[in-house]
Amino acid sequence: MNQVKAWIDEHFKGDPIIWAIVILLSMFSILVVYSATGTLVYKAKEVNTEQYLLRHSTLVITSLVVMWLAHKMPYRKYALYARLFMFLSIPLLVVTYLFGSNINEANRWLMIPVINQAFQPSDLAKLSLIAALAAMLAKRQNNIQDVTRTLLPITISIGIICALIGMANMSTAILLLITCLLIMFIGRVPLKQLALVVTVGLIGLSIAMMTGQRRGTFFARIETFMDSKNDDSKVPFQAEQSYIAIATGGITGKGPGNSEQRNTLPHPYSDFIYAIIIEEYGMVGGVSVLFLYLALLYRGMRIVANSNKAFGGLLSAGLSFALVIQALVNMAVAVGLGPITGLPLPLLSMGGTSLIFTGTALGIILSVSRGDHQDEALASADESKKINRLQTA
């Protein structure tokens, strides 16, 4: 038993609570997605549920492996790669918008030829922008109010990437802008400069909104959501089926695999997986999932509070906010607190490369936690050596 504990302590470092939350949600994801993919099997006719189960399980395991590899790398190295990948993501977003796979009236995906897997460059852009922003703010803490060296490059980076993402995926762009503003607020950027970033960001999003592919859908969803609050007959079909799933779930749910709305609810394995969770596991399951995400945010912010380096704290804060805010928005849509967005539920929804990037983000958070613990251990060791030298002298 001691040998097993020693092996785990050696190979799985960082915050143990985050490890537990991620593994628990990943296992639950396999179970819920397996139940929710019955509609896909019916539409495909020749494909059985086990193939979806195997594919999703493989992606979940791959994301956990990626998380483990990411947590092994010292987090300071991510500052070196962040800006490179941020600049790389800009042409990728342009190419995707012009030549990417068109699904649901939006070009968001590029196909990776060798593995035949769809890839969203917005995931890379989001991750690299958050890391690059944390690096820039950490490096310029002593000149945080310098407009030319600090505010200008940060504002341009946020404006360009949010606008390019917003051309095909407005909800992701809005959440990314909010996350960047939170990072800047934690990074001690003055409110006047934050107001300027908000203005530039809104201008960029407005241009993307007016010229992008999803302009009609974006306004239509907001208008429908507002109208549905006054007239139940105008509730969108997806939302209506989601409400039915939640209402029939009750306190303890219908039980694993007993969902009925998975056969009529669009995308029950991704966008509306939270409704299936409540239908099968009841309010107990829904509240438990919400609690796990809030616990993940709390542990991420504890890393920020305990971090002795500005970059590590800002990086952990940004990635924690990005994951949990997206989760809260997804759950809010399922229960009728917001317009339909099409955002998946991180760690739980069936997905492709989005799972890999989620694993990378969590691995980086764990790397920050692991690095800070090592720094404290080294500092304690150095202090002990100094005390021994003084005692010897």
C-alpha positions in Angstrom: 0.0 0.0 0.0 2.8 2.4 0.9 4.5 1.6 -2.4 1.4 2.4 -4.4 1.0 5.7 -2.5 4.7 6.5 -3.2 4.3 5.7 -6.9 1.2 8.0 -7.1 3.0 10.8 -5.2 5.9 10.5 -7.6 4.0 10.5 -10.9 0.9 12.4 -10.2 1.9 15.7 -8.6 0.0 19.0 -8.2 -3.3 19.5 -6.5 -4.8 16.1 -5.6 -8.3 17.5 -5.5 -8.1 18.7 -9.1 -6.9 15.2 -10.1 -9.9 13.6 -8.3 -12.4 16.0 -9.8 -11.1 15.5 -13.4 -10.9 11.7 -13.1 -14.4 11.6 -11.6 -15.9 13.8 -14.3 -14.1 11.9 -17.1 -15.5 8.6 -15.9 -19.0 10.1 -15.6 -18.6 11.5 -19.1 -18.1 8.0 -20.6 -21.2 6.7 -18.8 -23.5 9.6 -19.8 -22.2 9.9 -23.4 -22.7 6.1 -23.8 -26.4 6.6 -22.7 -26.9 9.7 -24.9 -25.6 8.4 -28.2 -28.7 6.3 -28.9 -29.9 8.9 -31.3 -26.7 8.8 -33.3 -26.9 5.0 -33.6 -30.5 5.3 -34.9 -29.5 7.9 -37.5 -26.4 5.9 -38.6 -28.4 2.7 -38.7 -25.2 0.6 -39.4 -23.2 1.8 -36.4 -23.7 0.3 -32.9 -23.5 2.2 -29.6 -20.2 0.4 -28.6 -18.4 2.2 -31.5 -19.3 5.6 -30.1 -18.4 4.4 -26.6 -15.0 3.2 -27.8 -14.3 6.4 -29.7 -15.3 8.6 -26.8 -13.5 6.5 -24.2 -10.3 6.7 -26.4 -10.5 10.5 -26.6 -11.2 10.8 -22.8 -8.2 8.6 -22.0 -6.1 10.5 -24.5 -7.0 13.8 -22.9 -6.0 12.4 -19.5 -2.7 11.3 -20.9 -2.2 14.8 -22.4 -3.1 16.3 -19.0 -0.5 14.1 -17.3 2.2 15.1 -19.9 1.3 18.8 -19.6 1.5 18.7 -15.8 5.0 17.2 -16.1 6.4 20.2 -18.0 7.5 23.1 -15.8 4.8 25.8 -16.2 7.4 28.5 -16.9 8.1 26.9 -20.3 4.6 27.6 -21.4 5.4 31.3 -21.5 8.0 30.6 -24.2 5.5 28.7 -26.4 2.3 30.8 -25.8 3.1 33.7 -28.0 4.4 31.4 -30.8 1.1 29.4 -30.8 -0.9 32.6 -30.5 0.6 34.0 -33.7 0.2 30.6 -35.4 -3.5 30.5 -34.5 -4.2 33.7 -36.3 -3.6 32.4 -39.9 -5.2 29.1 -38.9 -8.4 31.0 -37.9 -8.4 32.8 -41.2 -7.8 29.6 -43.2 -10.6 27.9 -41.3 -13.0 30.7 -41.9 -12.3 30.7 -45.6 -11.8 27.0 -46.4 -12.8 25.0 -43.3 -15.6 22.4 -43.0 -19.0 24.1 -42.9 -21.2 22.6 -40.2 -24.3 24.4 -39.0 -23.7 27.3 -41.3 -20.2 28.0 -39.8 -16.6 27.2 -40.8 -15.1 26.2 -37.5 -13.3 23.0 -38.2 -10.2 21.9 -40.1 -9.7 18.3 -40.9 -6.4 16.7 -39.8 -5.5 14.5 -42.8 -3.5 11.7 -41.2 -5.9 10.9 -38.3 -9.0 12.1 -40.1 -10.0 14.1 -37.0 -11.8 17.5 -37.0 -9.9 20.3 -35.3 -11.1 23.7 -34.1 -8.3 26.3 -34.3 -10.4 28.4 -31.9 -9.4 26.0 -29.1 -5.7 26.6 -29.8 -6.3 30.3 -30.1 -8.2 30.5 -26.8 -5.5 28.5 -24.9 -2.5 30.3 -26.4 -4.1 33.8 -25.9 -4.8 33.1 -22.2 -1.2 31.9 -21.7 0.3 34.7 -23.7 -1.7 37.3 -21.8 -0.6 35.9 -18.5 3.0 36.0 -19.6 2.8 39.6 -20.9 1.1 40.8 -17.7 3.6 39.0 -15.5 6.6 40.3 -17.4 5.3 43.9 -17.2 4.1 44.1 -13.6 6.5 46.9 -12.9 5.2 48.8 -15.9 1.6 47.8 -15.9 0.3 51.3 -16.7 2.7 51.7 -19.7 0.3 52.2 -22.7 2.8 51.5 -25.4 4.6 48.5 -24.0 1.8 46.9 -22.0 -1.7 48.0 -23.0 -1.3 48.3 -26.8 0.1 44.8 -27.5 -2.4 43.2 -25.1 -5.4 45.1 -26.6 -4.4 44.3 -30.2 -3.9 40.6 -29.4 -7.3 40.3 -27.7 -9.1 42.3 -30.3 -7.7 40.3 -33.3 -8.2 36.8 -31.9 -11.7 37.5 -30.4 -12.8 39.1 -33.7 -11.5 36.2 -35.8 -13.2 33.6 -33.5 -16.4 35.7 -33.4 -16.7 35.5 -37.2 -17.8 31.9 -36.9 -18.4 31.3 -33.1 -19.6 34.4 -31.3 -20.4 32.7 -27.9 -16.8 31.4 -27.6 -15.4 34.9 -28.6 -17.5 36.6 -25.9 -16.5 34.2 -23.2 -12.8 34.5 -24.2 -13.1 38.3 -24.0 -14.6 38.0 -20.5 -11.9 35.6 -19.4 -9.2 38.0 -20.7 -10.7 40.9 -18.7 -10.7 38.8 -15.5 -7.1 38.0 -16.0 -6.2 41.7 -16.5 -8.2 42.6 -13.4 -6.3 40.1 -11.3 -3.1 41.3 -13.0 -3.7 44.8 -11.5 -4.5 46.6 -14.8 -6.2 49.9 -14.0 -9.9 50.2 -14.6 -9.4 53.0 -17.2 -7.3 50.7 -19.3 -9.7 47.9 -18.8 -12.5 50.1 -20.1 -10.3 50.7 -23.3 -9.9 47.0 -23.8 -13.6 46.5 -23.3 -14.3 49.1 -26.0 -11.8 47.6 -28.5 -13.1 44.1 -27.8 -16.7 45.2 -28.3 -15.8 46.9 -31.6 -14.0 43.8 -32.8 -17.0 41.6 -31.8 -19.4 44.0 -33.4 -17.5 43.9 -36.7 -17.4 40.1 -36.5 -21.1 40.0 -35.7 -22.1 42.1 -38.6 -19.8 40.4 -41.2 -19.6 36.9 -39.8 -21.3 33.7 -40.9 -23.6 33.4 -37.8 -25.0 37.0 -37.8 -28.6 35.9 -38.4 -28.4 32.9 -36.0 -26.9 35.1 -33.2 -29.6 37.7 -33.3 -32.3 35.2 -33.8 -31.3 33.2 -30.7 -31.3 36.3 -28.5 -34.7 37.5 -29.9 -36.2 34.0 -29.5 -34.9 33.7 -25.9 -36.4 37.1 -25.0 -39.7 36.3 -26.7 -40.0 32.9 -25.0 -39.9 34.6 -21.6 -43.2 36.2 -22.4 -44.8 33.5 -24.6 -44.3 29.8 -23.9 -45.3 29.0 -27.5 -42.1 30.6 -28.8 -39.7 28.4 -26.8 -37.2 26.8 -29.3 -37.5 23.1 -29.9 -34.1 22.3 -28.3 -34.9 24.3 -25.2 -38.4 22.8 -24.9 -37.0 19.2 -25.1 -34.4 20.1 -22.5 -37.0 21.5 -20.1 -39.0 18.3 -20.5 -35.9 16.2 -19.7 -35.2 18.3 -16.6 -38.8 18.3 -15.4 -39.2 14.6 -15.7 -35.9 13.8 -14.0 -37.2 14.7 -10.6 -35.0 14.5 -7.5 -33.2 11.2 -8.1 -33.8 10.8 -11.9 -34.9 7.9 -14.0 -31.7 6.0 -13.6 -28.6 5.5 -15.9 -29.5 4.7 -19.5 -33.2 5.4 -19.0 -33.4 8.8 -20.7 -36.4 9.3 -23.1 -35.6 12.8 -24.3 -32.2 11.7 -25.8 -34.3 10.4 -28.8 -35.8 13.9 -29.5 -33.4 16.4 -28.0 -30.9 17.6 -30.5 -27.2 17.0 -29.5 -28.0 15.3 -26.2 -24.4 14.1 -26.1 -22.8 17.5 -26.4 -24.7 20.8 -26.2 -27.5 19.5 -24.0 -25.8 16.7 -22.1 -26.6 18.5 -18.8 -30.3 18.0 -19.4 -29.7 14.3 -19.9 -27.7 14.2 -16.7 -30.6 15.7 -14.7 -33.1 13.4 -16.5 -31.2 10.2 -15.6 -29.6 11.3 -12.3 -32.1 13.9 -11.1 -31.4 17.1 -9.3 -29.0 15.2 -7.1 -26.8 14.5 -10.2 -27.2 18.0 -11.6 -26.2 19.7 -8.3 -23.3 17.3 -7.9 -21.9 18.2 -11.3 -22.3 21.9 -10.6 -20.6 21.4 -7.3 -17.6 19.7 -8.9 -17.1 22.6 -11.4 -17.3 25.1 -8.6 -14.8 23.0 -6.6 -12.5 23.0 -9.6 -12.7 26.8 -9.8 -12.1 27.1 -6.0 -9.0 24.9 -6.3 -7.8 26.8 -9.3 -8.1 30.1 -7.4 -6.4 28.6 -4.3 -3.4 27.9 -6.6 -3.6 31.6 -7.6 -3.6 32.7 -3.9 -0.7 30.4 -3.0 1.4 31.1 -6.2 4.7 32.9 -5.6 5.1 33.8 -9.2 2.8 36.3 -11.1 2.8 34.2 -14.3 1.8 31.0 -12.6 -1.1 32.7 -10.7 -2.4 34.5 -13.8 -2.1 31.4 -15.9 -4.0 29.3 -13.4 -6.7 31.9 -12.9 -7.3 32.4 -16.7 -7.5 28.7 -17.5 -9.7 28.0 -14.5 -12.1 30.8 -15.4 -12.2 29.7 -19.0 -13.2 26.2 -18.2 -15.7 26.9 -15.4 -17.4 29.9 -17.1 -18.0 27.7 -20.2 -19.5 25.0 -18.0 -21.8 27.4 -16.2 -23.0 28.9 -19.5 -23.7 25.4 -20.9 -25.7 24.5 -17.7 -27.5 27.8 -17.8 -28.7 27.2 -21.3 -30.0 23.7 -20.5 -32.1 25.1 -17.6 -33.4 28.1 -19.6 -31.3 30.9 -18.0 -29.7 31.9 -21.3 -30.1 31.7 -25.1 -28.8 28.7 -26.9 -25.1 28.9 -27.6 -23.9 25.6 -28.9 -21.1 25.4 -26.3 -20.2 21.9 -25.0 -19.8 21.1 -21.4 -16.1 20.7 -20.7 -14.9 17.3 -19.6 -18.4 15.8 -20.0 -19.6 16.4 -23.6 -18.7 14.1 -26.4 -16.0 15.9 -28.5 -12.8 15.6 -30.5 -9.9 17.8 -30.1 -11.8 20.0 -27.6 -11.2 17.2 -25.0 -7.5 17.3 -25.8 -7.3 21.0 -25.3 -9.3 20.8 -22.1 -6.8 18.2 -20.8 -4.0 20.4 -21.8 -5.5 23.4 -19.9 -6.0 21.2 -16.8 -2.5 19.9 -17.1 -1.1 23.4 -17.1 -3.1 24.3 -14.0 -1.6 21.2 -12.3 1.9 22.2 -13.5 1.5 25.6 -11.8 0.4 23.8 -8.6 3.3 21.3 -8.9 5.9 24.0 -9.6 4.8 26.1 -6.6 5.1 23.1 -4.3 8.6 22.4 -5.6 9.6 26.0 -5.2 8.4 26.0 -1.6 10.3 22.7 -1.0 13.5 24.1 -2.5 13.1 27.3 -0.4 12.6 25.3 2.7 15.7 23.2 1.9 17.8 26.3 1.3 16.6 27.8 4.6 17.5 24.6 6.5 21.0 24.6 4.9 21.5 28.2 6.0 20.4 27.4 9.6 22.7 24.3 9.7 25.7 26.4 8.5 25.0 29.1 11.1 24.7 26.4 13.8 28.0 24.8 12.7 29.8 28.1 12.6 
